[in-house]
């Protein structure tokens, strides 16, 4: 860890929801309720006071959760594939293959406003067989880029022309320019040397990209001009403990919520900037 001073002090973070089973993911529904996944397949609904209720049991580790433009919940579950979860707890598999190949390790997904779902398949560690997948509203799953190392978190720009993706094993983030139909027009490296084992991404309303790093218990920020900065760091790994996915929420949409795979909690901090609204939140 460098001697750089973080933009946000660790003491700004607080525990929002405790007693979760090593959550890796979190996402807000349209009305502002936080949902999260657990290590044994739990899907949690968390009220504004931080009280969690188990809604479903998917039987295996939940990597990422996301809401569609119609506020339907989808989860990445390596045991099954990409799964749709109804708010009454019923669930079914949406996709287990892409371009005729088995999805090995579905990890994280993000929707555009048209209902296309971009999903990473991490592949196998150090096997260089990860990929980026696009699932259309008619549930056709196609590999649109790859192979990669351990493909992981995603974030989609507000104009939906740029997609960012973590490659965890190389500590870097890719940038994809998208064609109007959602295919990749151009691929480049957007950021490198981002802590140890970056995992999750999110964007704020000004286009700054936040990168949570699992193995270094920190969050980095990349500004639109490419400038990197240490955003937050927890030397003791208590409030940021193996941080994975992040989500913006709160009354003013200026609170960052962080899933901590190393502990049993989701933490949050008021960060002084508003988050970028996702496909299910546009128009609020």
Buried (B, 14 or more C-beta within 10 A) or exposed (E): EEEEEBBBEBEBBEBBBEEBBBBBBBBBBBEEBBBBBBBEBBBBBBEEEBEBEBBBEBBBBBBBBBBBBEEBBBBBBBEBBBBBBEBEEEBEEBBBEBEEEEBBBBBBBBBBBEBBBBBBBBBEEEEEBBBBBBBBEEEEBBBBBBBBBBBBBBBBBBEBEBBBBBBBBBBBBBBBEBEEEBEBEEBEEBBEEBBBBBBBBBBBBEBBBBBBBBBBBBBBBBEEEEEBEBBBBBEEBBBBBBBBBBBBBBEEBBBBBBBBBBBBBBBBBBBEBBBBBBBBBEEE
